[in-house]
Amino acid sequence: MARWKKGDHWHRPSTVVPNTGNSKLSGGERSRSMSTTYKSIKLTCPKGCPLKDDCYADRGLVGFTTHRLDSFVGTGHADTTPTAVARDEATQMDALRTGNKHRAQVSGDSRTPAAATITGSAMVRYERRNRAKAYTYTHAYNPKYNEGIGVLKSDWAGARVMASCHSQQDIDIATANGYGSTAVVLRERHPSNKAYSVQALALKVIPCPAQFKDSKVTCSECNLCQQTDLTKRGFCVGFQPDNLKKVRN
């Protein structure tokens, strides 16, 4: 990987990290690590994603990884379809024997039902094999973002998937398409580390625990985004923008 430089073409459209040092997931400590997979944003994300021009996965070390994956040019048209990329991700996920929690498609998405089924099935197999949770997020639930295609929760073959939302309308669409939990990208910082109400949302917001100053909680220890019934319980997970400073506990 270190030999790749801008302008080169990477050799595959996804990659796996058995023990991540990603600070957003493990605090940068491999001792409490997770396994992760990354996919090309260009080849797999919904074309109308509202974060496409300001995606965290395009920045920092994650951005370096996704830029390599985006440079992939296959030997044929089928190599670059969302289905082909999902198969590549699933193949690598199936080889993992870690016992760690797994975060699928840290970058990228599954913008077709077929791709969602392939990735979701691999996530379910991962859970059974490693006895650890696997989860991810998606924007593909909403036809508005995804060229008229709404990927249903049932397309994910039983995997733990949160719909990534930006409004109450998004939440309503995600719920109608079977998603039992939603993550909402907020415009302002969390007022505290307690669940709170936002005027524009019917659900109460549970703030991401990692977005607080001096927090010791990381994704490797938190189970919030792996829950599949938050909507029924009247909650959603809230993420304040990355460019806002963390608030005190």
Helices and strands as residue ranges (DSSP letters): E 14-17, H 23-26, G 30-32, E 35-39, H 41-44, G 56-58, H 60-70, G 77-80, H 82-94, E 102-103, H 113-130, E 134-138, G 153-156, E 160-165, H 168-176, E 182-185, E 204-207, G 209-211, G 224-226, E 235-239
